[in-house]
């Protein structure tokens, strides 16, 4: 196996990014058992970033093949509402009647309705000028534990710091202990309590939750070292498998 190289995103990487998103969409594992329509899932989590802010994206390449990515946004207020993307695919791809997507979507509607009865509002996008940027990262198994996740995140945080962006946030699965530990290692701290994610369940039927994490860039040490675009990732450690 060759060495992993981190580089800037190019338009030809779009299909690979979408495939990786779907293949790692359930806490680093394939999400097909819960959401079987690849195009809508990938569009929901990667489409805006690759199509509207490609300059903030990086990919990890192994032997000429993209095996991981980081998608970023410098100002989270610019991002299109995921609800609009879901609504478009509900009509265009018939997601509410497809066997591979209908259960999770109808379950989502039920969760939202029960939350409304309890006086809970819909999950809202996080916007705070202290942490205006955000990121989304996924790695295939062969790219994990090689310093790739650290190189991707550190490069993104360094870019933000150079441009005097105040901070960055992310959301990850609260049940994914590996992801929480990795992002803590990268200087992020949990903020607030985990919030239920509508529709999403474990294979055993337990409800999943989202954990918000934040990292300030103006009042703390530089992020852990990582490789800038075009450089090789460092030797492996056990701390850099985000598995989001």
Secondary structure by P-SEA (a helix, b strand, c coil): cbbbbbbcccccaaaaaaaaaaaacccccccccccccaaaaaaaccccccccccccbbbbbcccccccbbbbbccccccccaaaaaaaaaaccccccccccaaaaaaaaaaaaaaaaaccccccccccccccccbbbbbcccccccaaaaaaaaaaaaaaaaacccccccccccccaaaaaaaaaabbbbccccccccccccccbbbbbbbbbbbbcccccccccccccccccccccccccccc
